[in-house]
Amino acid sequence: MINKNNLINIFNSLEKGVSEIDLNTIEKNDLIDNIKNLDNKGLEITIILIKLYEKSKNINYDTFIPYKGKQQKNGIKFELDNLPFKCKQIINKFIKFHIISMENDKNRNNVIL
């Protein structure tokens, strides 16, 4: 279970010092590739971070899913270009950290004693 206060702290930490400039093409392509490799926990946190970004900007959408996101059979889908620049930067930063964490967990589980 993901702790709400921990996620707020993670969001606040990620938001600090993040650029408000859009990702370049290489960064966008890398982000899309990394999203495809996320585990369920990473996907869930990514969606929560998008919602936290929305709330931090005091934006109230008419729908539960902001930025024209769509509910699909296997989860929520967002078009990267519909997210604000800073939100993309936050998500990119989180996903890079999470991918490293996933790799470290995998390596730890592969240690032979």
C-alpha positions as protocol buffer text, in pm:
chain_id: "A"
residue {
  index: 1
  type: MET
  ca { x: 0 y: 0 z: 0 }
}
residue {
  index: 2
  type: ILE
  ca { x: 129 y: 343 z: -91 }
}
residue {
  index: 3
  type: ASN
  ca { x: 129 y: 597 z: 192 }
}
residue {
  index: 4
  type: LYS
  ca { x: -38 y: 928 z: 94 }
}
residue {
  index: 5
  type: ASN
  ca { x: 197 y: 1141 z: 306 }
}
residue {
  index: 6
  type: ASN
  ca { x: 501 y: 969 z: 155 }
}
residue {
  index: 7
  type: LEU
  ca { x: 371 y: 1042 z: -193 }
}
residue {
  index: 8
  type: ILE
  ca { x: 316 y: 1408 z: -110 }
}
residue {
  index: 9
  type: ASN
  ca { x: 673 y: 1426 z: 21 }
}
residue {
  index: 10
  type: ILE
  ca { x: 802 y: 1251 z: -292 }
}
residue {
  index: 11
  type: PHE
  ca { x: 607 y: 1494 z: -511 }
}
residue {
  index: 12
  type: ASN
  ca { x: 738 y: 1798 z: -322 }
}
residue {
  index: 13
  type: SER
  ca { x: 1094 y: 1667 z: -348 }
}
residue {
  index: 14
  type: LEU
  ca { x: 1063 y: 1593 z: -720 }
}
residue {
  index: 15
  type: GLU
  ca { x: 906 y: 1931 z: -793 }
}
residue {
  index: 16
  type: LYS
  ca { x: 1196 y: 2128 z: -642 }
}
residue {
  index: 17
  type: GLY
  ca { x: 1435 y: 2255 z: -905 }
}
residue {
  index: 18
  type: VAL
  ca { x: 1249 y: 2097 z: -1194 }
}
residue {
  index: 19
  type: SER
  ca { x: 1248 y: 2293 z: -1518 }
}
residue {
  index: 20
  type: GLU
  ca { x: 928 y: 2437 z: -1660 }
}
residue {
  index: 21
  type: ILE
  ca { x: 1063 y: 2378 z: -2010 }
}
residue {
  index: 22
  type: ASP
  ca { x: 926 y: 2092 z: -2218 }
}
residue {
  index: 23
  type: LEU
  ca { x: 1123 y: 1772 z: -2257 }
}
residue {
  index: 24
  type: ASN
  ca { x: 1321 y: 1751 z: -2578 }
}
residue {
  index: 25
  type: THR
  ca { x: 1249 y: 1478 z: -2833 }
}
residue {
  index: 26
  type: ILE
  ca { x: 1513 y: 1240 z: -2698 }
}
residue {
  index: 27
  type: GLU
  ca { x: 1386 y: 1285 z: -2341 }
}
residue {
  index: 28
  type: LYS
  ca { x: 1027 y: 1225 z: -2453 }
}
residue {
  index: 29
  type: ASN
  ca { x: 1125 y: 906 z: -2637 }
}
residue {
  index: 30
  type: ASP
  ca { x: 1326 y: 784 z: -2337 }
}
residue {
  index: 31
  type: LEU
  ca { x: 1033 y: 861 z: -2106 }
}
residue {
  index: 32
  type: ILE
  ca { x: 792 y: 666 z: -2327 }
}
residue {
  index: 33
  type: ASP
  ca { x: 1033 y: 369 z: -2334 }
}
residue {
  index: 34
  type: ASN
  ca { x: 1077 y: 385 z: -1956 }
}
residue {
  index: 35
  type: ILE
  ca { x: 701 y: 398 z: -1897 }
}
residue {
  index: 36
  type: LYS
  ca { x: 666 y: 74 z: -2093 }
}
residue {
  index: 37
  type: ASN
  ca { x: 911 y: -91 z: -1851 }
}
residue {
  index: 38
  type: LEU
  ca { x: 747 y: 28 z: -1528 }
}
residue {
  index: 39
  type: ASP
  ca { x: 603 y: -215 z: -1279 }
}
residue {
  index: 40
  type: ASN
  ca { x: 248 y: -169 z: -1148 }
}
residue {
  index: 41
  type: LYS
  ca { x: 368 y: 28 z: -846 }
}
residue {
  index: 42
  type: GLY
  ca { x: 557 y: 271 z: -1070 }
}
residue {
  index: 43
  type: LEU
  ca { x: 255 y: 317 z: -1296 }
}
residue {
  index: 44
  type: GLU
  ca { x: 29 y: 377 z: -997 }
}
residue {
  index: 45
  type: ILE
  ca { x: 265 y: 634 z: -845 }
}
residue {
  index: 46
  type: THR
  ca { x: 302 y: 809 z: -1183 }
}
residue {
  index: 47
  type: ILE
  ca { x: -75 y: 855 z: -1206 }
}
residue {
  index: 48
  type: ILE
  ca { x: -89 y: 981 z: -847 }
}
residue {
  index: 49
  type: LEU
  ca { x: 192 y: 1228 z: -920 }
}
residue {
  index: 50
  type: ILE
  ca { x: -5 y: 1364 z: -1216 }
}
residue {
  index: 51
  type: LYS
  ca { x: -308 y: 1411 z: -987 }
}
residue {
  index: 52
  type: LEU
  ca { x: -90 y: 1578 z: -722 }
}
residue {
  index: 53
  type: TYR
  ca { x: 49 y: 1814 z: -985 }
}
residue {
  index: 54
  type: GLU
  ca { x: -307 y: 1903 z: -1087 }
}
residue {
  index: 55
  type: LYS
  ca { x: -400 y: 1971 z: -724 }
}
residue {
  index: 56
  type: SER
  ca { x: -85 y: 2176 z: -664 }
}
residue {
  index: 57
  type: LYS
  ca { x: -195 y: 2409 z: -943 }
}
residue {
  index: 58
  type: ASN
  ca { x: -549 y: 2434 z: -803 }
}
residue {
  index: 59
  type: ILE
  ca { x: -689 y: 2305 z: -1128 }
}
residue {
  index: 60
  type: ASN
  ca { x: -1030 y: 2144 z: -1100 }
}
residue {
  index: 61
  type: TYR
  ca { x: -1124 y: 1942 z: -1402 }
}
residue {
  index: 62
  type: ASP
  ca { x: -1479 y: 1826 z: -1464 }
}
residue {
  index: 63
  type: THR
  ca { x: -1350 y: 1471 z: -1485 }
}
residue {
  index: 64
  type: PHE
  ca { x: -1169 y: 1249 z: -1238 }
}
residue {
  index: 65
  type: ILE
  ca { x: -884 y: 1200 z: -1485 }
}
residue {
  index: 66
  type: PRO
  ca { x: -705 y: 1528 z: -1567 }
}
residue {
  index: 67
  type: TYR
  ca { x: -527 y: 1638 z: -1884 }
}
residue {
  index: 68
  type: LYS
  ca { x: -756 y: 1444 z: -2117 }
}
residue {
  index: 69
  type: GLY
  ca { x: -646 y: 1111 z: -1973 }
}
residue {
  index: 70
  type: LYS
  ca { x: -857 y: 810 z: -2072 }
}
residue {
  index: 71
  type: GLN
  ca { x: -962 y: 510 z: -1866 }
}
residue {
  index: 72
  type: GLN
  ca { x: -874 y: 190 z: -2051 }
}
residue {
  index: 73
  type: LYS
  ca { x: -906 y: -181 z: -1969 }
}
residue {
  index: 74
  type: ASN
  ca { x: -552 y: -203 z: -1835 }
}
residue {
  index: 75
  type: GLY
  ca { x: -534 y: 138 z: -1664 }
}
residue {
  index: 76
  type: ILE
  ca { x: -529 y: 508 z: -1740 }
}
residue {
  index: 77
  type: LYS
  ca { x: -364 y: 642 z: -2055 }
}
residue {
  index: 78
  type: PHE
  ca { x: -228 y: 994 z: -2085 }
}
residue {
  index: 79
  type: GLU
  ca { x: -101 y: 1155 z: -2402 }
}
residue {
  index: 80
  type: LEU
  ca { x: 237 y: 1301 z: -2308 }
}
residue {
  index: 81
  type: ASP
  ca { x: 172 y: 1619 z: -2507 }
}
residue {
  index: 82
  type: ASN
  ca { x: -140 y: 1693 z: -2299 }
}
residue {
  index: 83
  type: LEU
  ca { x: 61 y: 1718 z: -1976 }
}
residue {
  index: 84
  type: PRO
  ca { x: 205 y: 2053 z: -1868 }
}
residue {
  index: 85
  type: PHE
  ca { x: 579 y: 2090 z: -1922 }
}
residue {
  index: 86
  type: LYS
  ca { x: 666 y: 2089 z: -1552 }
}
residue {
  index: 87
  type: CYS
  ca { x: 446 y: 1785 z: -1489 }
}
residue {
  index: 88
  type: LYS
  ca { x: 636 y: 1597 z: -1761 }
}
residue {
  index: 89
  type: GLN
  ca { x: 966 y: 1693 z: -1597 }
}
residue {
  index: 90
  type: ILE
  ca { x: 843 y: 1565 z: -1259 }
}
residue {
  index: 91
  type: ILE
  ca { x: 721 y: 1239 z: -1410 }
}
residue {
  index: 92
  type: ASN
  ca { x: 1045 y: 1194 z: -1604 }
}
residue {
  index: 93
  type: LYS
  ca { x: 1251 y: 1249 z: -1290 }
}
residue {
  index: 94
  type: PHE
  ca { x: 1041 y: 1004 z: -1086 }
}
residue {
  index: 95
  type: ILE
  ca { x: 1044 y: 734 z: -1353 }
}
residue {
  index: 96
  type: LYS
  ca { x: 1423 y: 753 z: -1390 }
}
residue {
  index: 97
  type: PHE
  ca { x: 1459 y: 699 z: -1012 }
}
residue {
  index: 98
  type: HIS
  ca { x: 1200 y: 422 z: -1011 }
}
residue {
  index: 99
  type: ILE
  ca { x: 1363 y: 234 z: -1299 }
}
residue {
  index: 100
  type: ILE
  ca { x: 1694 y: 240 z: -1108 }
}
residue {
  index: 101
  type: SER
  ca { x: 1514 y: 117 z: -795 }
}
residue {
  index: 102
  type: MET
  ca { x: 1353 y: -167 z: -994 }
}
residue {
  index: 103
  type: GLU
  ca { x: 1694 y: -268 z: -1133 }
}
residue {
  index: 104
  type: ASN
  ca { x: 1849 y: -260 z: -785 }
}
residue {
  index: 105
  type: ASP
  ca { x: 1567 y: -479 z: -650 }
}
residue {
  index: 106
  type: LYS
  ca { x: 1615 y: -723 z: -937 }
}
residue {
  index: 107
  type: ASN
  ca { x: 1992 y: -738 z: -876 }
}
residue {
  index: 108
  type: ARG
  ca { x: 1936 y: -792 z: -505 }
}
residue {
  index: 109
  type: ASN
  ca { x: 1702 y: -1081 z: -579 }
}
residue {
  index: 110
  type: ASN
  ca { x: 1958 y: -1238 z: -813 }
}
residue {
  index: 111
  type: VAL
  ca { x: 2234 y: -1251 z: -552 }
}
residue {
  index: 112
  type: ILE
  ca { x: 2338 y: -1609 z: -484 }
}
residue {
  index: 113
  type: LEU
  ca { x: 2435 y: -1685 z: -127 }
}
